[in-house]
Amino acid sequence: MNRTTRRAGAGTATLALALALAACGQGDGAAPHSDGVAGKTIGLLLPEKTSSTRYEAFDKPLIEATVESLCTGCVVDYANADGDETVQKRQFDDLLAKGVKVVLLDPVNAKVTAPWVEAAAAKGVKVVAYDRLAEGKVAAYVSFDNQRTGEIQGQALLDALGPKAAAATVVMINGAESDPNAAMFKAGAHRSLDGRVKKIGYEQSGEWKPEVALAKTNEAIQALGKDGFQAVYAANDGMAASVIEALKAAGIKNVPVGGQDASIDAVRRVLTGEQSFTVYKPYKPEADAAGSIAVQLLKGMDINAAANAGVDSGGQRIPSLLLTPIVVTKAKVQATVVGGGLYKAADICTAPFADACAAAGVK
């Protein structure tokens, strides 16, 4: 079981600035290695393309830009496993074979990575767990406070239910059991919901797969009846879309559904009222921190000062930088995802959504 401890520290912006200054503080060049190119290469392995679009659209380009800005001549060797842990293992082994000295790893299945990390350590390779905590003695962990994310999701669902919450039966479609983040989202959501709704009437893993979430929602409808539940917790936006599809097909209306990731289609659903909320994780601070820590490790620097928390994993304390997510409702779209620079209003407010944007003050 992972345990997180926090220490007092600066806010997100200050931490990011400190990371950037530290990474730049010892010159632009990476630590010298006999293998030249590999010595200035940071591996980046991301887990998904299909079920979550954020990795290709945001994480990859942001991390690449951070590394490039902090380390002259450094490059990022990138691969995406698209949900296949066997593919990701091959990608990881390929990086080790190339002589890469630092790997940013967002694991498809965090439960299988301990031997990977051990094999990397034997070659002098530092592994940074990005977004999801990989098992094994990783050098650092950069993510959001995932239990807090679940708490925010649960509270947002309560807010959407309003005075009906105490009498409500809730359906929960959780993330993949292979993902430690999913367990923390689930625990946080239960912390908010338990004792404040009538009951959790149906709870299953949607495996981060929209098609599985669709099937599980249909199971819930069969088990509870069309009038047997009043809200649905979906752990991310991809699954929330399938939940909404299933509810529409069954003729079920006025059931709040929430997600997370602030995907553009989810933001549009929030504006039109189909989805009650999403959760925005400002990707840039997370990506900046990960890129900065990777560069520091490449230069042989101590990264402990950059951590604002420690996560105990496998009997080891992992220096960690944990950020705080933000709930996005219709009234907050302008102030959060537009004001924060995730999307331009013009990107969200295409012709089919122009009226919804205008009504919500998105411009």
Secondary structure, 3 states (H helix, E strand, C coil): CCEEEECCCCCHHHHHHHHHHHHHCCCCCCCCCCCCCHHHEEEEEECCCCCCCHHHHHHHHHHHHHHHHHCCCCEEEEEECCCCHHHHHHHHHHHHHHCCCEEEECCCCHHHCHHHHHHHHHCCCEEEEECCCCCCCCCEEEEECHHHHHHHHHHHHHHHHHHHHHHCEEEEEECCCCCHHHHHHHHHHHHHHCCCCCEEEEEEECCCCHHHHHHHHHHHHHHHCCCCCCEEEECCHHHHHHHHHHHHHCCCCCCCEECCCCCHHHHHHHHHCCCCEEEECCHHHHHHHHHHHHHHHHCCCCCHHHCCEEEEECCEEEEEEEECCEEECHHHCHHHHHCCCCCCHHHHCCHHHHHHHHHHCCC
